[in-house]
Amino acid sequence: MSKDISALSYEQARDELAKIVAKLEAGGASLEDSIALWERGEELAKICNQWLDSAKERLDKGTK
């Protein structure tokens, strides 16, 4: 999980986010670890949304 988020592809960010969600849902992590996972997940979700917004813009430009 230490890889720079900005260097991740959409697929890498999505897959890491899914793993974080699974870890949080499974429970058992300390509060501190859970917060760190949550914060990383928030950043990953933001990157995924940026990738999707960019793809949508490119598609929209192609249909006009």
Secondary structure, DSSP 8 states (H G I E B T S, - for coil): --S-GGG--HHHHHHHHHHHHHHHHH--S-HHHHHHHHHHHHHHHHHHHHHHHHHHHHHHHHT-
